[in-house]
Amino acid sequence: EGELVGDWFSFPLDEEVIAERIGLNAEYEEYAIHDTDNFPMEISEYTSIEELNRIYEQLEELPDYLLDDLDSFISCYGSLEELVEHKDD
């Protein structure tokens, strides 16, 4: 209805906390991600909270040198999942 409400969140994300802080409920159930300060890869503004937490868990498994140039490594391996699988290679 024309009103934007936003807030910053830290991982892991808690759906109940997000809903409370930005006013999600049965009537207002949509959200979009408009800023990802310090997140090491591109994500869609419509990525689900579950998917964000899954991505975060995978990123936690990677050493810093991979995170520093994450997009290049993902490009090389084809996906974040493949990169995580071969992180020790």
Biopython code that builds the backbone (N, CA, C, O; Angstrom):
import numpy as np
from Bio.PDB.StructureBuilder import StructureBuilder

atoms = [
    (1, "GLU", "N", (0.832, -1.196, 0.000)),
    (1, "GLU", "CA", (0.000, 0.000, 0.000)),
    (1, "GLU", "C", (0.866, 1.246, 0.000)),
    (1, "GLU", "O", (0.469, 2.286, 0.524)),
    (2, "GLY", "N", (2.037, 1.141, -0.581)),
    (2, "GLY", "CA", (2.890, 2.304, -0.730)),
    (2, "GLY", "C", (3.807, 2.587, 0.436)),
    (2, "GLY", "O", (4.572, 3.550, 0.378)),
    (3, "GLU", "N", (3.767, 1.803, 1.481)),
    (3, "GLU", "CA", (4.631, 2.036, 2.638)),
    (3, "GLU", "C", (5.757, 1.015, 2.653)),
    (3, "GLU", "O", (5.516, -0.192, 2.662)),
    (4, "LEU", "N", (6.988, 1.513, 2.656)),
    (4, "LEU", "CA", (8.144, 0.632, 2.732)),
    (4, "LEU", "C", (8.669, 0.606, 4.158)),
    (4, "LEU", "O", (8.847, 1.650, 4.785)),
    (5, "VAL", "N", (8.910, -0.577, 4.656)),
    (5, "VAL", "CA", (9.456, -0.762, 5.994)),
    (5, "VAL", "C", (10.687, -1.638, 5.836)),
    (5, "VAL", "O", (10.639, -2.668, 5.163)),
    (6, "GLY", "N", (11.776, -1.238, 6.447)),
    (6, "GLY", "CA", (12.989, -2.026, 6.308)),
    (6, "GLY", "C", (13.776, -2.082, 7.591)),
    (6, "GLY", "O", (13.515, -1.344, 8.541)),
    (7, "ASP", "N", (14.744, -2.972, 7.600)),
    (7, "ASP", "CA", (15.618, -3.126, 8.752)),
    (7, "ASP", "C", (16.822, -3.949, 8.317)),
    (7, "ASP", "O", (16.783, -4.594, 7.270)),
    (8, "TRP", "N", (17.883, -3.935, 9.104)),
    (8, "TRP", "CA", (19.071, -4.743, 8.865)),
    (8, "TRP", "C", (18.982, -5.992, 9.713)),
    (8, "TRP", "O", (18.530, -5.944, 10.857)),
    (9, "PHE", "N", (19.415, -7.124, 9.149)),
    (9, "PHE", "CA", (19.391, -8.393, 9.862)),
    (9, "PHE", "C", (20.744, -9.078, 9.733)),
    (9, "PHE", "O", (21.470, -8.869, 8.761)),
    (10, "SER", "N", (21.070, -9.893, 10.719)),
    (10, "SER", "CA", (22.310, -10.669, 10.717)),
    (10, "SER", "C", (21.970, -12.151, 10.624)),
    (10, "SER", "O", (20.887, -12.586, 11.017)),
    (11, "PHE", "N", (22.914, -12.908, 10.098)),
    (11, "PHE", "CA", (22.723, -14.348, 9.956)),
    (11, "PHE", "C", (23.057, -15.067, 11.235)),
    (11, "PHE", "O", (23.876, -14.594, 12.024)),
    (12, "PRO", "N", (22.434, -16.204, 11.450)),
    (12, "PRO", "CA", (21.356, -16.793, 10.677)),
    (12, "PRO", "C", (20.071, -16.007, 10.877)),
    (12, "PRO", "O", (19.836, -15.426, 11.936)),
    (13, "LEU", "N", (19.242, -16.002, 9.834)),
    (13, "LEU", "CA", (18.007, -15.234, 9.847)),
    (13, "LEU", "C", (16.905, -16.008, 10.555)),
    (13, "LEU", "O", (16.787, -17.225, 10.408)),
    (14, "ASP", "N", (16.104, -15.286, 11.322)),
    (14, "ASP", "CA", (14.974, -15.874, 12.036)),
    (14, "ASP", "C", (13.703, -15.268, 11.457)),
    (14, "ASP", "O", (13.488, -14.060, 11.562)),
    (15, "GLU", "N", (12.855, -16.102, 10.844)),
    (15, "GLU", "CA", (11.646, -15.611, 10.181)),
    (15, "GLU", "C", (10.729, -14.852, 11.126)),
    (15, "GLU", "O", (10.144, -13.842, 10.732)),
    (16, "GLU", "N", (10.591, -15.309, 12.352)),
    (16, "GLU", "CA", (9.708, -14.639, 13.306)),
    (16, "GLU", "C", (10.226, -13.246, 13.660)),
    (16, "GLU", "O", (9.442, -12.303, 13.768)),
    (17, "VAL", "N", (11.518, -13.114, 13.837)),
    (17, "VAL", "CA", (12.112, -11.813, 14.146)),
    (17, "VAL", "C", (11.934, -10.865, 12.969)),
    (17, "VAL", "O", (11.588, -9.697, 13.151)),
    (18, "ILE", "N", (12.170, -11.368, 11.764)),
    (18, "ILE", "CA", (11.994, -10.536, 10.573)),
    (18, "ILE", "C", (10.550, -10.074, 10.462)),
    (18, "ILE", "O", (10.290, -8.890, 10.246)),
    (19, "ALA", "N", (9.609, -10.999, 10.610)),
    (19, "ALA", "CA", (8.185, -10.656, 10.513)),
    (19, "ALA", "C", (7.811, -9.580, 11.523)),
    (19, "ALA", "O", (7.090, -8.638, 11.194)),
    (20, "GLU", "N", (8.292, -9.719, 12.735)),
    (20, "GLU", "CA", (7.976, -8.747, 13.783)),
    (20, "GLU", "C", (8.571, -7.373, 13.479)),
    (20, "GLU", "O", (7.895, -6.355, 13.633)),
    (21, "ARG", "N", (9.822, -7.341, 13.052)),
    (21, "ARG", "CA", (10.514, -6.066, 12.856)),
    (21, "ARG", "C", (10.065, -5.297, 11.624)),
    (21, "ARG", "O", (10.133, -4.068, 11.607)),
    (22, "ILE", "N", (9.602, -6.009, 10.579)),
    (22, "ILE", "CA", (9.162, -5.268, 9.394)),
    (22, "ILE", "C", (7.652, -5.365, 9.155)),
    (22, "ILE", "O", (7.151, -4.866, 8.148)),
    (23, "GLY", "N", (6.933, -6.001, 10.074)),
    (23, "GLY", "CA", (5.480, -6.000, 10.022)),
    (23, "GLY", "C", (4.844, -6.989, 9.061)),
    (23, "GLY", "O", (3.791, -6.707, 8.489)),
    (24, "LEU", "N", (5.470, -8.145, 8.875)),
    (24, "LEU", "CA", (4.850, -9.169, 8.037)),
    (24, "LEU", "C", (3.725, -9.841, 8.814)),
    (24, "LEU", "O", (3.847, -10.097, 10.012)),
    (25, "ASN", "N", (2.633, -10.120, 8.117)),
    (25, "ASN", "CA", (1.498, -10.822, 8.719)),
    (25, "ASN", "C", (0.648, -11.404, 7.596)),
    (25, "ASN", "O", (1.087, -11.437, 6.447)),
    (26, "ALA", "N", (-0.560, -11.862, 7.908)),
    (26, "ALA", "CA", (-1.417, -12.474, 6.889)),
    (26, "ALA", "C", (-1.761, -11.488, 5.775)),
    (26, "ALA", "O", (-1.912, -11.892, 4.622)),
    (27, "GLU", "N", (-1.887, -10.211, 6.102)),
    (27, "GLU", "CA", (-2.231, -9.202, 5.096)),
    (27, "GLU", "C", (-0.997, -8.712, 4.337)),
    (27, "GLU", "O", (-1.046, -8.526, 3.121)),
    (28, "TYR", "N", (0.103, -8.505, 5.055)),
    (28, "TYR", "CA", (1.350, -8.014, 4.457)),
    (28, "TYR", "C", (2.409, -9.102, 4.580)),
    (28, "TYR", "O", (3.145, -9.160, 5.565)),
    (29, "GLU", "N", (2.478, -9.965, 3.567)),
    (29, "GLU", "CA", (3.354, -11.129, 3.661)),
    (29, "GLU", "C", (4.536, -11.084, 2.712)),
    (29, "GLU", "O", (5.348, -12.009, 2.708)),
    (30, "GLU", "N", (4.658, -10.046, 1.915)),
    (30, "GLU", "CA", (5.746, -9.970, 0.942)),
    (30, "GLU", "C", (6.912, -9.148, 1.478)),
    (30, "GLU", "O", (6.728, -8.177, 2.212)),
    (31, "TYR", "N", (8.095, -9.557, 1.096)),
    (31, "TYR", "CA", (9.304, -8.805, 1.428)),
    (31, "TYR", "C", (10.228, -8.861, 0.229)),
    (31, "TYR", "O", (10.086, -9.717, -0.645)),
    (32, "ALA", "N", (11.169, -7.945, 0.199)),
    (32, "ALA", "CA", (12.190, -7.941, -0.854)),
    (32, "ALA", "C", (13.503, -7.507, -0.219)),
    (32, "ALA", "O", (13.524, -6.728, 0.735)),
    (33, "ILE", "N", (14.584, -8.021, -0.761)),
    (33, "ILE", "CA", (15.928, -7.706, -0.266)),
    (33, "ILE", "C", (16.491, -6.596, -1.148)),
    (33, "ILE", "O", (16.639, -6.772, -2.357)),
    (34, "HIS", "N", (16.802, -5.456, -0.539)),
    (34, "HIS", "CA", (17.277, -4.321, -1.321)),
    (34, "HIS", "C", (18.720, -3.944, -1.057)),
    (34, "HIS", "O", (19.278, -3.114, -1.775)),
    (35, "ASP", "N", (19.332, -4.526, -0.060)),
    (35, "ASP", "CA", (20.738, -4.244, 0.206)),
    (35, "ASP", "C", (21.347, -5.455, 0.889)),
    (35, "ASP", "O", (20.728, -6.086, 1.746)),
    (36, "THR", "N", (22.553, -5.761, 0.498)),
    (36, "THR", "CA", (23.246, -6.919, 1.066)),
    (36, "THR", "C", (24.655, -6.514, 1.463)),
    (36, "THR", "O", (25.638, -7.111, 1.024)),
    (37, "ASP", "N", (24.734, -5.512, 2.285)),
    (37, "ASP", "CA", (26.014, -4.993, 2.740)),
    (37, "ASP", "C", (26.896, -6.122, 3.255)),
    (37, "ASP", "O", (26.518, -6.855, 4.169)),
    (38, "ASN", "N", (28.077, -6.254, 2.655)),
    (38, "ASN", "CA", (29.090, -7.242, 3.046)),
    (38, "ASN", "C", (28.718, -8.687, 2.756)),
    (38, "ASN", "O", (29.387, -9.589, 3.261)),
    (39, "PHE", "N", (27.682, -8.948, 1.967)),
    (39, "PHE", "CA", (27.382, -10.320, 1.552)),
    (39, "PHE", "C", (28.237, -10.604, 0.332)),
    (39, "PHE", "O", (28.219, -9.813, -0.611)),
    (40, "PRO", "N", (28.987, -11.701, 0.311)),
    (40, "PRO", "CA", (30.019, -11.890, -0.707)),
    (40, "PRO", "C", (29.544, -12.322, -2.091)),
    (40, "PRO", "O", (30.374, -12.558, -2.969)),
    (41, "MET", "N", (28.233, -12.433, -2.313)),
    (41, "MET", "CA", (27.765, -12.844, -3.635)),
    (41, "MET", "C", (26.428, -12.188, -3.942)),
    (41, "MET", "O", (25.721, -11.728, -3.045)),
    (42, "GLU", "N", (26.098, -12.157, -5.222)),
    (42, "GLU", "CA", (24.831, -11.585, -5.654)),
    (42, "GLU", "C", (23.687, -12.534, -5.309)),
    (42, "GLU", "O", (23.798, -13.749, -5.472)),
    (43, "ILE", "N", (22.586, -11.954, -4.830)),
    (43, "ILE", "CA", (21.377, -12.730, -4.588)),
    (43, "ILE", "C", (20.196, -11.938, -5.116)),
    (43, "ILE", "O", (20.259, -10.713, -5.224)),
    (44, "SER", "N", (19.127, -12.630, -5.442)),
    (44, "SER", "CA", (17.911, -12.000, -5.929)),
    (44, "SER", "C", (17.186, -11.304, -4.780)),
    (44, "SER", "O", (17.279, -11.728, -3.628)),
    (45, "GLU", "N", (16.478, -10.253, -5.098)),
    (45, "GLU", "CA", (15.719, -9.569, -4.054)),
    (45, "GLU", "C", (14.567, -10.424, -3.539)),
    (45, "GLU", "O", (13.977, -10.108, -2.505)),
    (46, "TYR", "N", (14.243, -11.496, -4.244)),
    (46, "TYR", "CA", (13.144, -12.374, -3.840)),
    (46, "TYR", "C", (13.623, -13.710, -3.276)),
    (46, "TYR", "O", (12.826, -14.642, -3.159)),
    (47, "THR", "N", (14.887, -13.825, -2.930)),
    (47, "THR", "CA", (15.421, -15.048, -2.341)),
    (47, "THR", "C", (14.730, -15.309, -1.008)),
    (47, "THR", "O", (14.569, -14.397, -0.198)),
    (48, "SER", "N", (14.325, -16.555, -0.784)),
    (48, "SER", "CA", (13.620, -16.891, 0.454)),
    (48, "SER", "C", (14.563, -16.850, 1.651)),
    (48, "SER", "O", (15.781, -16.952, 1.507)),
    (49, "ILE", "N", (13.990, -16.702, 2.804)),
    (49, "ILE", "CA", (14.769, -16.700, 4.044)),
    (49, "ILE", "C", (15.448, -18.047, 4.236)),
    (49, "ILE", "O", (16.595, -18.107, 4.679)),
    (50, "GLU", "N", (14.749, -19.127, 3.906)),
    (50, "GLU", "CA", (15.337, -20.458, 4.026)),
    (50, "GLU", "C", (16.555, -20.590, 3.111)),
    (50, "GLU", "O", (17.590, -21.118, 3.518)),
    (51, "GLU", "N", (16.423, -20.108, 1.876)),
    (51, "GLU", "CA", (17.530, -20.187, 0.924)),
    (51, "GLU", "C", (18.706, -19.326, 1.381)),
    (51, "GLU", "O", (19.859, -19.735, 1.248)),
    (52, "LEU", "N", (18.426, -18.144, 1.915)),
    (52, "LEU", "CA", (19.494, -17.286, 2.427)),
    (52, "LEU", "C", (20.261, -17.979, 3.547)),
    (52, "LEU", "O", (21.491, -17.925, 3.583)),
    (53, "ASN", "N", (19.549, -18.626, 4.455)),
    (53, "ASN", "CA", (20.213, -19.353, 5.541)),
    (53, "ASN", "C", (21.026, -20.526, 5.006)),
    (53, "ASN", "O", (22.108, -20.814, 5.519)),
    (54, "ARG", "N", (20.516, -21.203, 3.981)),
    (54, "ARG", "CA", (21.254, -22.310, 3.379)),
    (54, "ARG", "C", (22.542, -21.809, 2.730)),
    (54, "ARG", "O", (23.600, -22.418, 2.888)),
    (55, "ILE", "N", (22.447, -20.695, 1.997)),
    (55, "ILE", "CA", (23.626, -20.094, 1.371)),
    (55, "ILE", "C", (24.628, -19.686, 2.448)),
    (55, "ILE", "O", (25.825, -19.942, 2.317)),
    (56, "TYR", "N", (24.146, -19.059, 3.498)),
    (56, "TYR", "CA", (25.016, -18.623, 4.595)),
    (56, "TYR", "C", (25.769, -19.805, 5.209)),
    (56, "TYR", "O", (26.968, -19.714, 5.472)),
    (57, "GLU", "N", (25.064, -20.907, 5.434)),
    (57, "GLU", "CA", (25.716, -22.093, 6.008)),
    (57, "GLU", "C", (26.824, -22.603, 5.089)),
    (57, "GLU", "O", (27.885, -23.014, 5.560)),
    (58, "GLN", "N", (26.582, -22.575, 3.793)),
    (58, "GLN", "CA", (27.611, -23.013, 2.846)),
    (58, "GLN", "C", (28.797, -22.050, 2.857)),
    (58, "GLN", "O", (29.948, -22.485, 2.820)),
    (59, "LEU", "N", (28.529, -20.764, 2.905)),
    (59, "LEU", "CA", (29.602, -19.778, 2.922)),
    (59, "LEU", "C", (30.460, -19.907, 4.174)),
    (59, "LEU", "O", (31.665, -19.663, 4.132)),
    (60, "GLU", "N", (29.849, -20.285, 5.272)),
    (60, "GLU", "CA", (30.582, -20.470, 6.524)),
    (60, "GLU", "C", (31.621, -21.585, 6.415)),
    (60, "GLU", "O", (32.597, -21.593, 7.165)),
    (61, "GLU", "N", (31.425, -22.522, 5.494)),
    (61, "GLU", "CA", (32.356, -23.641, 5.314)),
    (61, "GLU", "C", (33.589, -23.251, 4.511)),
    (61, "GLU", "O", (34.577, -23.984, 4.500)),
    (62, "LEU", "N", (33.542, -22.101, 3.836)),
    (62, "LEU", "CA", (34.626, -21.728, 2.930)),
    (62, "LEU", "C", (35.700, -20.913, 3.623)),
    (62, "LEU", "O", (35.389, -20.079, 4.473)),
    (63, "PRO", "N", (36.957, -21.138, 3.277)),
    (63, "PRO", "CA", (38.042, -20.318, 3.831)),
    (63, "PRO", "C", (37.981, -18.896, 3.263)),
    (63, "PRO", "O", (37.406, -18.667, 2.199)),
    (64, "ASP", "N", (38.573, -17.962, 3.977)),
    (64, "ASP", "CA", (38.526, -16.549, 3.597)),
    (64, "ASP", "C", (39.045, -16.276, 2.197)),
    (64, "ASP", "O", (38.486, -15.439, 1.489)),
    (65, "TYR", "N", (40.112, -16.969, 1.778)),
    (65, "TYR", "CA", (40.674, -16.668, 0.467)),
    (65, "TYR", "C", (39.677, -16.985, -0.656)),
    (65, "TYR", "O", (39.726, -16.354, -1.712)),
    (66, "LEU", "N", (38.783, -17.942, -0.447)),
    (66, "LEU", "CA", (37.738, -18.207, -1.436)),
    (66, "LEU", "C", (36.654, -17.137, -1.400)),
    (66, "LEU", "O", (36.127, -16.742, -2.440)),
    (67, "LEU", "N", (36.327, -16.672, -0.207)),
    (67, "LEU", "CA", (35.306, -15.629, -0.071)),
    (67, "LEU", "C", (35.754, -14.316, -0.680)),
    (67, "LEU", "O", (34.928, -13.545, -1.169)),
    (68, "ASP", "N", (37.059, -14.051, -0.656)),
    (68, "ASP", "CA", (37.575, -12.786, -1.180)),
    (68, "ASP", "C", (37.306, -12.618, -2.670)),
    (68, "ASP", "O", (37.190, -11.490, -3.148)),
    (69, "ASP", "N", (37.207, -13.710, -3.405)),
    (69, "ASP", "CA", (36.943, -13.654, -4.848)),
    (69, "ASP", "C", (35.873, -14.685, -5.202)),
    (69, "ASP", "O", (36.020, -15.450, -6.155)),
    (70, "LEU", "N", (34.804, -14.692, -4.425)),
    (70, "LEU", "CA", (33.787, -15.731, -4.506)),
    (70, "LEU", "C", (33.160, -15.849, -5.886)),
    (70, "LEU", "O", (33.014, -16.961, -6.394)),
    (71, "ASP", "N", (32.788, -14.747, -6.503)),
    (71, "ASP", "CA", (32.142, -14.820, -7.814)),
    (71, "ASP", "C", (33.023, -15.526, -8.842)),
    (71, "ASP", "O", (32.518, -16.294, -9.660)),
    (72, "SER", "N", (34.324, -15.277, -8.810)),
    (72, "SER", "CA", (35.238, -15.943, -9.746)),
    (72, "SER", "C", (35.289, -17.445, -9.495)),
    (72, "SER", "O", (35.275, -18.234, -10.440)),
    (73, "PHE", "N", (35.349, -17.842, -8.228)),
    (73, "PHE", "CA", (35.390, -19.267, -7.909)),
    (73, "PHE", "C", (34.077, -19.962, -8.271)),
    (73, "PHE", "O", (34.090, -21.084, -8.778)),
    (74, "ILE", "N", (32.946, -19.303, -8.014)),
    (74, "ILE", "CA", (31.658, -19.876, -8.392)),
    (74, "ILE", "C", (31.584, -20.017, -9.904)),
    (74, "ILE", "O", (31.094, -21.024, -10.415)),
    (75, "SER", "N", (32.066, -19.018, -10.612)),
    (75, "SER", "CA", (32.087, -19.074, -12.071)),
    (75, "SER", "C", (32.912, -20.267, -12.557)),
    (75, "SER", "O", (32.530, -20.948, -13.508)),
    (76, "CYS", "N", (34.021, -20.508, -11.911)),
    (76, "CYS", "CA", (34.904, -21.618, -12.273)),
    (76, "CYS", "C", (34.253, -22.971, -11.990)),
    (76, "CYS", "O", (34.337, -23.879, -12.816)),
    (77, "TYR", "N", (33.605, -23.113, -10.835)),
    (77, "TYR", "CA", (33.017, -24.388, -10.437)),
    (77, "TYR", "C", (31.574, -24.563, -10.890)),
    (77, "TYR", "O", (31.057, -25.680, -10.866)),
    (78, "GLY", "N", (30.915, -23.489, -11.301)),
    (78, "GLY", "CA", (29.559, -23.581, -11.822)),
    (78, "GLY", "C", (28.456, -23.291, -10.821)),
    (78, "GLY", "O", (27.365, -22.875, -11.209)),
    (79, "SER", "N", (28.721, -23.505, -9.539)),
    (79, "SER", "CA", (27.717, -23.218, -8.512)),
    (79, "SER", "C", (28.395, -23.150, -7.149)),
    (79, "SER", "O", (29.510, -23.639, -6.967)),
    (80, "LEU", "N", (27.710, -22.544, -6.212)),
    (80, "LEU", "CA", (28.223, -22.489, -4.843)),
    (80, "LEU", "C", (28.330, -23.899, -4.266)),
    (80, "LEU", "O", (29.283, -24.208, -3.551)),
    (81, "GLU", "N", (27.363, -24.746, -4.573)),
    (81, "GLU", "CA", (27.375, -26.113, -4.066)),
    (81, "GLU", "C", (28.619, -26.871, -4.536)),
    (81, "GLU", "O", (29.255, -27.577, -3.752)),
    (82, "GLU", "N", (28.959, -26.723, -5.811)),
    (82, "GLU", "CA", (30.146, -27.392, -6.349)),
    (82, "GLU", "C", (31.420, -26.840, -5.710)),
    (82, "GLU", "O", (32.347, -27.594, -5.413)),
    (83, "LEU", "N", (31.463, -25.534, -5.501)),
    (83, "LEU", "CA", (32.624, -24.924, -4.868)),
    (83, "LEU", "C", (32.801, -25.480, -3.456)),
    (83, "LEU", "O", (33.913, -25.842, -3.070)),
    (84, "VAL", "N", (31.725, -25.550, -2.690)),
    (84, "VAL", "CA", (31.795, -26.081, -1.321)),
    (84, "VAL", "C", (32.269, -27.536, -1.359)),
    (84, "VAL", "O", (33.075, -27.955, -0.529)),
    (85, "GLU", "N", (31.768, -28.290, -2.316)),
    (85, "GLU", "CA", (32.154, -29.695, -2.423)),
    (85, "GLU", "C", (33.647, -29.860, -2.712)),
    (85, "GLU", "O", (34.258, -30.835, -2.274)),
    (86, "HIS", "N", (34.239, -28.914, -3.447)),
    (86, "HIS", "CA", (35.639, -29.020, -3.833)),
    (86, "HIS", "C", (36.542, -27.995, -3.123)),
    (86, "HIS", "O", (37.639, -27.706, -3.600)),
    (87, "LYS", "N", (36.096, -27.462, -2.020)),
    (87, "LYS", "CA", (36.833, -26.399, -1.325)),
    (87, "LYS", "C", (38.238, -26.810, -0.904)),
    (87, "LYS", "O", (39.104, -25.948, -0.756)),
    (88, "ASP", "N", (38.488, -28.088, -0.711)),
    (88, "ASP", "CA", (39.787, -28.561, -0.248)),
    (88, "ASP", "C", (40.715, -28.965, -1.389)),
    (88, "ASP", "O", (41.848, -29.383, -1.152)),
    (89, "ASP", "N", (40.235, -28.842, -2.628)),
    (89, "ASP", "CA", (41.054, -29.231, -3.795)),
    (89, "ASP", "C", (42.156, -28.235, -4.067)),
    (89, "ASP", "O", (42.929, -28.412, -5.008)),
]
sb = StructureBuilder()
sb.init_structure("model")
sb.init_model(0)
sb.init_chain("A")
sb.init_seg("    ")
for serial, (resi, resn, name, xyz) in enumerate(atoms, 1):
    if name == "N":
        sb.init_residue(resn, " ", resi, " ")
    sb.init_atom(name, np.array(xyz, "f"), 0.0, 1.0, " ", f" {name:<3s}", serial, name[0])
structure = sb.get_structure()
